[in-house]
Amino acid sequence: MKKYILPLVVAGCFAVPSIAGATSNPYVSLSGGVGLMTNSTYGGLDDAYEYETGYLVNAAIGLKSGAYRVEAEIGYHQNDFKYYSDYNLTAWSFMANGYYDIGLSDSNITPYIMGGLGIANVNWEYSGGNDDDTTFAWQVGAGVGFKAADKVTIDIGYRYFATTDVELYGYDLSVGSHNIVAGVRFDL
């Protein structure tokens, strides 16, 4: 895990001064949505676990400069195991995201694409205990922003979130989720 943290810190140290030096506008955002976890491979067994539809919530603070946005995001993801009513999988994610807003002339609609890198703490909990692991995480997505007011934008989008395999109860577990997200962004 430590081998991932240093490159992320170095990249962030180089990115922040260049972004701060540009004409930028700060913002905060809140979002939530539906998390559709992919089946997990566990201990070498493909599709070992299936999941119920879950949810996610995110909060971020960012900077917008022209068509580009960068942000620091904290997220929480939760899914129950299918067929095991007292098992659930949760993840706290800490991401650095980048966005490219595709401007449309004379329109209040702005499509975007995004990607992010970070870490996630994944926790497998059941009635008898829990185990967790922290690992590298990434996400990619696309969506549309709708200008609702002068400093308010409503975002609707899709994200695929995944981590490198996490070690839980002595075996590797694959973690990936298709997420449908809606949120609001406030320019400061």
C-alpha positions in Angstrom: 0.0 0.0 0.0 2.8 2.4 0.9 4.2 2.2 -2.7 1.0 3.9 -3.9 0.9 6.7 -1.4 4.2 8.4 -2.3 3.5 8.8 -6.0 0.0 10.2 -5.2 1.5 12.8 -2.8 4.2 13.8 -5.2 1.7 14.2 -8.1 -0.5 16.3 -5.8 2.4 18.5 -4.8 3.2 19.3 -8.4 -0.5 19.7 -9.5 -1.7 22.1 -6.7 0.6 25.0 -7.5 -0.1 24.9 -11.2 -3.9 24.9 -10.5 -3.7 27.5 -7.8 -1.7 29.8 -10.1 -4.3 29.6 -12.8 -7.5 31.7 -12.7 -9.7 29.3 -10.7 -13.0 29.2 -9.0 -13.5 27.1 -5.8 -16.6 24.9 -5.4 -18.0 22.3 -3.0 -20.2 19.4 -4.1 -22.4 16.7 -2.5 -23.7 13.6 -4.3 -25.2 10.2 -3.8 -26.5 7.4 -5.7 -27.0 3.7 -6.4 -24.1 1.3 -6.2 -24.2 -1.9 -8.3 -21.3 -4.0 -7.2 -19.9 -6.5 -9.6 -19.6 -10.1 -8.5 -16.4 -10.6 -6.4 -13.7 -13.1 -7.0 -12.6 -14.5 -3.6 -9.8 -16.9 -2.9 -9.4 -17.6 -6.6 -13.1 -18.5 -7.1 -14.7 -16.4 -9.8 -18.1 -14.9 -8.9 -17.8 -16.2 -5.4 -20.0 -13.4 -4.0 -23.0 -11.4 -5.4 -24.3 -8.2 -3.9 -27.6 -6.5 -3.4 -28.0 -3.0 -4.8 -26.3 -0.6 -2.5 -25.7 3.1 -2.1 -22.9 5.7 -2.0 -22.5 9.3 -0.8 -19.6 11.7 -1.7 -18.5 15.1 -0.6 -15.8 17.1 -2.5 -14.1 20.4 -2.6 -12.5 21.6 -5.8 -11.2 24.2 -8.2 -12.5 25.0 -11.7 -10.4 26.7 -14.3 -11.9 27.0 -17.7 -12.9 23.5 -18.9 -10.9 21.8 -16.2 -11.8 20.8 -12.6 -9.8 19.1 -9.9 -11.1 18.1 -6.6 -10.5 16.1 -3.4 -13.4 13.8 -2.6 -14.4 11.6 0.3 -16.9 8.8 -0.4 -18.7 6.1 1.5 -20.0 3.0 -0.4 -22.2 0.2 1.1 -23.5 -3.0 -0.3 -25.1 -6.1 1.4 -24.1 -9.6 0.3 -26.8 -11.4 -1.6 -27.8 -14.7 0.1 -26.0 -13.7 3.3 -28.3 -11.3 5.1 -25.9 -10.4 8.0 -22.9 -9.7 5.7 -22.0 -6.3 4.2 -19.1 -4.7 2.4 -18.4 -1.0 3.0 -15.6 1.3 1.7 -14.4 4.7 2.6 -12.7 6.3 -0.4 -10.3 9.3 -0.6 -9.9 10.4 -4.2 -8.2 13.1 -6.2 -10.5 13.6 -9.3 -10.0 15.4 -12.5 -12.8 16.6 -14.8 -13.0 17.9 -18.3 -16.2 19.9 -19.0 -17.3 19.9 -22.6 -18.7 23.4 -23.2 -21.7 23.8 -25.5 -22.4 27.2 -26.9 -25.2 29.2 -25.3 -26.4 26.2 -23.2 -27.0 25.5 -19.6 -26.1 21.9 -20.2 -22.4 20.8 -19.8 -21.4 17.2 -20.5 -18.2 16.0 -18.7 -15.8 13.2 -18.4 -13.8 12.4 -15.2 -11.2 10.2 -13.7 -9.8 9.7 -10.2 -7.0 8.1 -8.2 -6.8 7.5 -4.5 -7.1 5.0 -1.7 -10.0 3.0 -0.2 -10.5 1.3 3.1 -12.7 -1.7 2.4 -14.5 -3.4 5.4 -16.2 -6.8 5.3 -18.6 -7.0 8.3 -20.8 -9.8 9.5 -22.5 -10.5 12.8 -19.4 -12.3 14.2 -16.9 -9.6 13.4 -15.2 -7.7 10.6 -11.9 -7.4 8.7 -10.6 -4.5 6.6 -7.8 -3.6 4.2 -6.7 -0.3 2.7 -5.6 -0.3 -1.0 -5.3 1.7 -4.2 -8.6 2.9 -5.8 -9.5 4.4 -9.1 -12.6 5.6 -10.9 -13.7 6.8 -14.3 -17.0 8.3 -15.4 -19.1 10.7 -17.5 -22.2 12.8 -17.0 -24.0 16.0 -17.5 -24.2 19.2 -15.5 -27.4 21.4 -15.6 -27.0 25.0 -14.5 -29.8 25.5 -12.0 -28.9 29.0 -10.8 -26.0 31.4 -11.0 -23.7 29.4 -8.7 -25.6 26.1 -8.6 -25.1 23.1 -10.9 -27.0 19.8 -10.8 -24.9 16.8 -11.9 -26.1 13.4 -13.1 -23.6 10.8 -14.1 -22.1 7.4 -14.2 -18.9 6.2 -12.5 -17.1 2.9 -12.4 -15.2 2.6 -9.1 -12.7 -0.2 -8.4 -9.8 -1.1 -6.1 -6.9 -3.4 -6.4 -7.7 -6.7 -4.7 -8.1 -6.4 -0.9 -7.0 -9.0 1.5 -9.9 -10.0 3.8 -9.9 -13.0 6.1 -6.7 -14.3 4.5 -7.9 -14.2 0.8 -7.9 -11.7 -2.0 -11.3 -10.1 -2.8 -12.0 -8.2 -6.0 -14.0 -4.9 -5.6 -15.7 -3.0 -8.4 -18.9 -1.0 -8.7 -21.1 0.6 -11.4 -22.5 3.8 -9.8 -25.3 6.0 -10.9 -24.8 9.4 -9.2 -26.8 12.6 -8.8 -25.5 15.6 -7.0 -25.3 19.4 -6.6 -22.3 21.7 -7.0 -22.0 25.1 -5.4 -19.6 27.7 -6.7 -18.0 29.7 -3.9 
